[in-house]
Amino acid sequence: MEVTKPIAEDLFTETGDGPRIVGSRCGTCHTVVFPKATSCPRCGNDEMDEHLLAPRGTLFTFTTQGFLPKEPYTGPETEEDFTGYALGYVELPGEVMVETRITEADVSRLAIGMEMELVIVPFRTEPDGTQVTTFAFQPVGSDS
Amino acid sequence: MNVAIVGIGIHPFGRFEGVTGLELGAKAVRAALGDAGIEWPDVQFAFGGSLAGSLSGAEESSQADQLVAHLGLTGIQFTNVHNGCATAGSTLAMGAALIESGAYDLGVCVGFDKHPRGHFNAKPEQSGLPHWYGDLGFMITTQFFAMKINRYMHDFGISHETLAKVAAKNFRNGAKNPNAWRRKPFSEEEILESRMLNYPLTQYMFCSPDEGAAAVVICRADRAREFTSKPIYLRSAALRTRQWGSFEVFAPWLSTERGHSPTVDAARATFEQAGVEPSDVDVAQVQDSESGAEVMHLSETGLCADGEQEAMIQGGETEIGGRLPVNTDGGLIANGEPIGASGMRQVYETALQLRGEAGDRQVPSNPKVGFTQVYGAPGVSCCTVLTT
């Protein structure tokens, strides 16, 4: 059986209704932040509750990464096989715009305002064979 | 503000094997002192900035006050400034405030840096971010610029051709500047067809890290004529950080409520303090980390309205002979970005233009009001207004 582990604890979780990314919500001004935080950047309050973010939203903006990132990037690619990836901000209404990997790397198939949904995808494989997973967003209706 | 710039000095921007960052800084200071006709022992205080050592653990000193070992141990008050890409702008703002306070009459503000190829390997923890953020490949400043301009193009109808035109202009201006690093013009086609680094931005739309230094001598305005027949007056200098909802670099999330950039606040404060309207500006230098930044900073500073850039740039208004010449020395795109020096290069260029001494790239209409703006991580902006 394939062993997987998330790229970081407390970043995302599985629920009965599918995966969710984990943020915090301020107990005073109700501002939502991502990832989990101990104080509120809006009002300065230090009482924050865990908050599961909405799994669907719209694409606020995007770009592509056309060159292999240097450290601290730990993706699996090398200069020889790097083909680029896309990333952007997905707006989760009333919550936050979350910066995320986008599964579709062809910019002609991405458009600002399009519907996006959360998925958990493989990121890289550890030397012992453990697959490291991360959150990403994909255009709604595309094959996962 | 009653502060005058009475001496300006620059060390060319580029790569200088075997010369330390401190030596670059010292050369710029000596040039500024010579321009003001004074000696280092005449200087009462200094503010200096350099960032090299704080990024990717460069070994070389980035402590600007070490310049005294090159210039003379006169015992003066020398303050180090460390304020992202707004470092040099901040030295000038702090220097001017010290003169305004009445504490001193005459000081030096200097910025320098020496970044190796491929510098700026930011670590997430240095910015208070979790490790996974870097793991996943988000710790890359160029992505931020690309995502910000992509949304701006969508909202305000800016074309890819306009992005190319900005870079072509800056390379062309740089070719006329003997102190610029990149002195070869590129066509708009070459710029559009160069490698796509971060959509919609191609390789030739970006600036690169390099080396350089610039310095100014400032004094109480009523003493300016003791040092020069062509004083340039610093009418204002303001520095602001980000507000709730602003869209900044290295942000795992943004608020869904949109706020404005720190440049909007810094520019407003600067114009207000100077008693000058953006429409009065005859020559401007704005942060062009890439083409899109120049486009967006033109509206964030109030020099035009959102969306006006398309017609303005296509119509050649930001060219040296245009209505509002922008980045007349080639900007960051042609000069590269030694972070600590960048804002002072802008002030140097603006002073040169206002003096009418900019040679082949002189703005022809006898400019009297200049404006500068720098923007940097994690959301800090510094602007100045200079006049004859």
Contacts between the chains, C-beta under 8 A, distances in Angstrom:
chain1	res1	chain2	res2	distance
A	7	B	132	4.9
A	7	B	135	5.9
A	7	B	136	6.8
A	8	B	130	6.4
A	8	B	131	7.1
A	8	B	132	4.0
A	8	B	135	8.0
A	11	B	132	6.3
A	23	B	253	7.6
A	31	B	255	7.8
A	33	B	253	6.4
A	34	B	252	6.0
A	34	B	253	4.1
A	35	B	130	6.3
A	35	B	252	6.2
A	35	B	253	7.9
A	41	B	244	7.6
A	42	B	244	5.8
A	42	B	255	7.9
A	60	B	151	6.6
A	60	B	254	7.8
A	61	B	147	4.6
A	61	B	148	7.3
A	61	B	150	5.0
A	61	B	151	3.8
A	61	B	154	7.6
A	62	B	147	6.6
A	62	B	150	6.5
A	62	B	199	7.7
A	63	B	143	5.5
A	63	B	146	3.7
A	63	B	147	4.8
A	63	B	150	6.0
A	63	B	198	4.6
A	63	B	199	5.2
A	63	B	200	7.8
A	63	B	201	7.9
A	64	B	146	7.9
A	64	B	196	6.8
A	64	B	198	6.2
A	64	B	199	4.3
A	65	B	137	6.1
A	65	B	140	7.0
A	65	B	143	6.6
A	65	B	198	6.5
A	66	B	195	6.5
A	66	B	196	4.9
A	66	B	197	4.8
A	66	B	198	6.2
A	66	B	199	7.5
A	67	B	195	7.9
A	67	B	197	6.0
A	69	B	137	4.6
A	69	B	139	7.6
A	69	B	140	5.7
A	70	B	118	6.9
A	70	B	121	5.6
A	71	B	121	6.1
A	71	B	134	7.8
A	72	B	121	7.7
A	72	B	123	5.9
A	72	B	124	6.4
A	72	B	131	7.4
A	72	B	134	3.2
A	72	B	135	6.5
A	72	B	139	5.9
A	73	B	134	6.7
A	73	B	135	6.9
A	73	B	136	7.6
A	73	B	137	4.5
A	73	B	139	7.4
A	74	B	134	8.0
A	74	B	135	4.5
A	75	B	136	7.7
A	75	B	137	5.9
A	85	B	137	7.3
A	87	B	137	7.5
A	87	B	138	6.9
A	87	B	143	6.5
A	87	B	147	7.8
A	88	B	147	6.4
A	89	B	147	6.6
A	89	B	254	6.1
A	91	B	256	5.9
A	92	B	256	7.5
A	93	B	256	6.9
A	94	B	256	6.6
A	95	B	256	6.8
A	96	B	253	4.3
A	96	B	254	6.8
A	96	B	255	6.7
A	96	B	256	6.3
A	97	B	253	6.2
A	97	B	254	4.3
A	97	B	255	7.4
A	97	B	256	6.0
A	98	B	252	7.2
A	98	B	253	5.2
A	99	B	138	6.0
A	99	B	251	6.5
A	99	B	252	5.2
A	99	B	253	6.4
A	99	B	254	7.8
A	101	B	136	6.4
A	101	B	137	8.0
A	107	B	199	5.1
A	112	B	150	7.5
A	112	B	151	6.6
A	112	B	154	4.7
A	123	B	135	7.9
A	123	B	136	7.1
A	134	B	132	7.7
A	134	B	136	6.0
